[in-house]
Amino acid sequence: MKPATANKAPVFDAAEIRADFPILQQQVNGQPLVYLDNAATTQKPQCVIDAIGNYYSRDNSNVHRGAHALADRATQAFEGARRTLADFINSPKAEQLVWTSGTTEGINLVAYSWGRSNLQAGDKVLVPTLEHHADIVPWQLVAAERNAQLVPIPILDSGDIDLDAFDQLLDERVRLVALNHVSNALGTVNPIETVIKRAHAAGALVLIDAAQAVAHWPVDVQALGCDFYVFSAHKVFGPTGIGALWGREEILDAMPPFLGGGEMIDRVSFDGTTFNTLPFKFEAGTPHIAGAIGFAAAINYLNGLDRAAAAEHEHALLQTTLQRAAEVPGLRRIGQPQQAAGIFSFVIDGIHAADLGMLLDQQGVAVRTGHHCAQPLMAHYGIEGTVRASYSIYNTMEDVESLFTAIDKAVQLLS
Ligand code: PLP
């Protein structure tokens, strides 16, 4: 993909984008790889791989504390990456962007730091039934500790949040609503603007789990008005092991540290310790420097694309998938959300999802099978799991065709 220049409008061409991703140029099980597991993790363009390699081969050093050239370069790149990420989500300040190991750690940080110091006995945290376990279990753990309650927001069979039920649940004991922007299991695009407005009107804070959203649309945390926003680099073409937590400054400022150690302190003595300012207060120990640099390279890559055209392309892939799916006997899509991102979750009568996944893999088609870390959602539909095909910017209509050719073959073999 050619980078956007000042005078040239960015262009979008999935085939051209595909060429930027070396891993996609291989065969798996003797077939060209058709990678449809993007909701689990996205692949990395060459520029991200290079950014990480270059950092280790030229600049590797610890950050913030060294008095030498490499330490200076590493610190510049690391803090520059923070600014890139902050601009990407339109944060008023770079200091509001805290590095984490990913979405999971971001939610745990808020649960343990904010939750432990703010939840009182009888308080409630609301999460929709369709949440990923990462946005259920931390709240369960902290709620149990604080004698608070984690309350599920019901969903409709379409896979949409039941907004009337949500309204009924919003009372003065609700302190926080935590929800994903996009369900990793169904692709539901949740009405987060509505949820944020209603939750705020009831006096509750809102955390958005954006793990599945940031790769699909531009984000503006100020326009959204949420209180916390968490995401992972690896789902947006960056490396694993790094993510970001964004929070409203006054809330982050008032929160106690999550982990203790080096970097997060102001002064330490055995009489007591004072803490560093934002964001360092929440970044104990040596951070994932190469990860942050790779993350920023991924964001720069994304910024060079025509995002609207990319979103349209993913939408077209899903629409074609839905049309093709209607032709497969016994295939049932799970959920029919009003608005869906490029995720297609389905079952086929009489065929175990894991068996289907294995036969697709033999034909070079990589999908995910199972409960997708959303067991309460699976329980809602009375199923153990689904087969999930999830699209990204480098998938093509040929990939959709390959998926259905592989499904047809697998069904013949299994029936
Ligand atoms: N939330 C959602 C919606 C997800 O899809 C995922 C990963 O699949 C997570 C949270 C957890 O992300 P990570 O494993 O990168 O921490």
Residues whose N, C-alpha, C, O or C-beta is under 5 A from the ligand:
A	BS01	PLP	A39 A40 G102 T103 T104 E105 H132 A134 N180 V182 N184 D209 A211 Q212 S232
